[in-house]
Amino acid sequence: MFPDHLRPVLSRRDLLLRAANGFGGIALASLLPAPAAARVNPLAPKKPHFEARAKSVIFIFNVGGPSHIDTFDPKPLLAKHQGQRLPDSFGQVNGQFTDGKTPILACPWEFSRHGECGMDVSTLFPHLAKRVDDICFVRSFYTESVVHAPAMYQVHTGRILMGYPSMGSWVTYGLGSESENLPAYVVMPQPEGTPEGGTPCWGAGFLPAVHQGTVFRPGPRPIVHLEPPAGMTPERQRKALDLLQKMNELDTPEGDSELAARISSYELAYRMQSHAPEAVDLSRESEATRRMYGVEQPHTADFGSRCLLARRLVERGVRFVQLYSGGGPLITQWDAHKDLVGNHEKMAGHTDQPIAALLTDLKQRGLLDSTLIVWGSEFGRLPMSESGTGRDHNPHGFTMWFAGGGVKGGQVIGATDEFGLRAIGDRYHMRDFHATLLHLLGLDQNRLWVLHNGRHEKLTDFGGNVIRQVLA
């Protein structure tokens, strides 16, 4: 047992129990909250609300805003009206840095049809073009901010303000984790830096802190401080953790999610010391697999390694993987305010082969049916030029795509106008995006909530519409 100087002062619970006598004491004890020792694993697997089409998610987020009209949404009129002003009928169009009066810029790349579905893809993505029969393109998404960080928050958390739980946190809150030895929610940023939105893009907000994303860094040791100190044997470490747990149980306040998350993270870190090295060891993959992802090529090595790692993680039960293309300095983002050609050819060159390999590899292993792949960004780009050779931000209409996990591939949903400026017809807000993602995971957006400041908070706020056409 503990020495006297480690014992806490008499708690309110102890005082009430000592004051009670006989059967009254027994009755009182049954009404008091359970001690901290009864705490259960907050990431234990949970049943979905209904039959799920997908078990895990790989969310590929392209920081800065790829141009939808230069990638997956062809607009022939751009070439016809190259150098002209946008017709007055489109009204005033303001970007973050332009006023809508600059001339139209034609797409520098050719579009061609691919797959049995005959999908249009630009020459920026020759590898991904071979996988279009597995992909559902939604061309009519929109966000509500022309500025990077607020638009990122809306995509990641459903709001344009920081401080709300990310969708990965909501998913693990609703479903828990199928892996006891790896984090439920993993985040892999660009090595050069995080996106403008920063850590709130994978934060837990007002959900228990255990649901925040765990950042994996590049290199052979993606999780910092995982190795035990020199001279620390497994037996000694186990005893130290047991002692720490008992000390926490002595006087842990009820409902202390921060402490519960820290205790859980200590236990998870202990188990990860044995299991994580194997999970992140890409040398265990065949040479053919590594070559398919481009791990040995300089321009695809980083992103290819992270895509391959994402597959290994979902294969081992990780629920949500957030994978970033772009971050840090402007030169390592999809933010083409000038030199659209140089920027997009570089960024697409980093990611095209690895993403196509991820889809191919998952399908070959029978994992694509249970893994939802989402590709998106905070917004698209305007059809008018900026600095003569670039494009400004466009939140009014842009493309995101889905694959695997209960998605009907080989189709296009929604549209933008003839210049690619605004979404038309069936326009989809981020609430609709999140409602669809949750639905594919077997979660009802209206039953996944938490009481916060007197309000039933949800990922979709006051509700979104499931995009039924996406579903297989």
Secondary structure, DSSP 8 states (H G I E B T S, - for coil): ---GGGS----HHHHHHHH--HHHHHHHHHHS---GGG---TT-----SS--S-SEEEEEEETT---GGGTTS--THHHHTTTS---GGG-----SS--S-S-B---SS-EEEETTTTEEEETT-TTGGGGGGGEEEEEEE--S-SSHHHHHHHHHHSSSSSSS--HHHHHHHHH--S-SSS-SEEEE-BTTB--TT-GGGG--TTS-GGGS-EE--SSS--STT-S--TT--HHHHHHHHHHHHHHHHHS--TT-HHHHHHHHHHHHHHHHHHHHHHHT-GGGS-HHHHHHHTTTSTTTHHHHHHHHHHHHHHHTT--EEEEEE--SSGGGSS--SS-HHHHHHHHHHHHHHHHHHHHHHHHHTT-GGGEEEEEE-S-EE-SB-BTTTB--EE-SSEEEEEEETTB--SEEE-EE-TTSSSEESS-B-HHHHHHHHHHHTT--TTT--EEETTEEE-TTTT-----GGGB-
